[in-house]
Amino acid sequence: MLRITVVESPSEEKWILQGQLTGDFASELSANWRISQERCPDRPRVIDLSDVTLIDKDGEVVLLKMIYQKARFVATGLYTRHLLEELQARTKAD
């Protein structure tokens, strides 16, 4: 299960993710992200991954897309921070 909470303020959107960023849940996040980007592409977005417990390859693909689209991330877990560093390094290699 993945819970997606979006908190909008005048200056940004904060996306709080809780649960597993895997399979169909990653697809759901991707669809919501696309809608948000279409509605307001230049709005800053912060993605809070502090309560994400599992990320599979599908989840990595969604996070990579978010990185390319200038999202900022908050992560407290060692694994999640390391994964984000690896994904961000991939974007610099391109």
Backbone torsions as a table, in degrees:
resi	resn	phi	psi	omega
1	MET	NA	143.6	176.3
2	LEU	-132.3	126.7	174.4
3	ARG	-103.3	130.0	178.7
4	ILE	-116.6	118.8	176.6
5	THR	-118.8	126.4	178.6
6	VAL	-113.2	121.2	179.0
7	VAL	-109.9	116.9	-178.2
8	GLU	-98.7	136.7	172.3
9	SER	-128.1	171.1	179.8
10	PRO	-60.0	-26.4	-173.9
11	SER	-102.4	-18.7	-176.4
12	GLU	-164.0	171.6	169.8
13	GLU	-112.0	134.5	174.4
14	LYS	-112.8	122.1	179.2
15	TRP	-102.5	119.6	178.7
16	ILE	-107.8	116.9	-178.6
17	LEU	-106.7	136.4	-179.8
18	GLN	-137.3	128.5	177.3
19	GLY	112.1	-144.8	-173.4
20	GLN	-102.7	124.3	177.4
21	LEU	-97.0	78.5	-173.6
22	THR	-140.4	155.5	170.5
23	GLY	40.3	-120.4	-177.6
24	ASP	-63.6	-29.8	178.6
25	PHE	-67.5	-37.8	176.2
26	ALA	-65.2	-38.2	177.8
27	SER	-64.0	-40.4	178.2
28	GLU	-63.8	-43.3	177.8
29	LEU	-61.9	-43.2	179.8
30	SER	-60.4	-42.4	179.3
31	ALA	-64.6	-44.0	178.2
32	ASN	-64.7	-38.8	178.9
33	TRP	-63.3	-44.4	-179.7
34	ARG	-61.0	-44.0	178.7
35	ILE	-61.0	-43.9	179.9
36	SER	-63.7	-42.0	179.3
37	GLN	-65.1	-38.8	179.0
38	GLU	-66.8	-37.2	-178.3
39	ARG	-69.2	-41.1	-177.3
40	CYS	-154.0	83.8	-172.0
41	PRO	-66.3	-25.8	-175.1
42	ASP	-93.7	-0.2	-177.1
43	ARG	-74.0	130.1	176.7
44	PRO	-62.8	141.5	179.9
45	ARG	-131.6	134.2	177.0
46	VAL	-114.7	128.7	-178.3
47	ILE	-110.4	117.5	-179.9
48	ASP	-96.9	111.3	-178.5
49	LEU	-103.1	13.8	-173.8
50	SER	-58.5	-32.3	-177.6
51	ASP	-106.6	19.2	175.1
52	VAL	-85.0	129.3	-175.1
53	THR	-100.3	-19.7	-177.5
54	LEU	-156.0	137.4	177.2
55	ILE	-132.1	121.5	176.5
56	ASP	-101.2	-171.8	-178.0
57	LYS	-60.9	-37.2	177.0
58	ASP	-62.3	-41.6	177.5
59	GLY	-64.0	-39.6	178.5
60	GLU	-61.2	-40.3	-180.0
61	VAL	-61.6	-42.8	179.5
62	VAL	-65.6	-44.2	179.4
63	LEU	-62.9	-39.1	178.4
64	LEU	-62.8	-41.4	177.0
65	LYS	-61.1	-42.3	179.3
66	MET	-63.3	-39.9	178.5
67	ILE	-61.5	-46.2	178.9
68	TYR	-60.4	-28.4	-178.7
69	GLN	-97.5	23.6	168.9
70	LYS	70.9	24.3	175.1
71	ALA	-69.7	149.6	172.3
72	ARG	-105.7	150.2	-173.7
73	PHE	-123.6	147.9	170.0
74	VAL	-120.8	126.2	179.1
75	ALA	-146.2	134.3	-179.5
76	THR	-105.0	-26.5	-177.7
77	GLY	-76.6	144.9	-179.6
78	LEU	-60.4	-46.3	-179.8
79	TYR	-61.9	-45.8	-177.2
80	THR	-65.1	-43.1	178.1
81	ARG	-61.9	-42.3	179.0
82	HIS	-63.5	-43.9	178.4
83	LEU	-60.0	-44.5	179.0
84	LEU	-61.4	-40.1	178.1
85	GLU	-62.1	-42.7	178.4
86	GLU	-63.3	-43.4	180.0
87	LEU	-64.9	-42.2	178.9
88	GLN	-65.9	-34.1	176.2
89	ALA	-65.0	-35.5	177.1
90	ARG	-61.1	-38.0	-178.0
91	THR	-69.2	-30.2	179.4
92	LYS	-76.2	-24.7	179.2
93	ALA	-77.6	-19.1	-178.7
94	ASP	-76.5	NA	NA
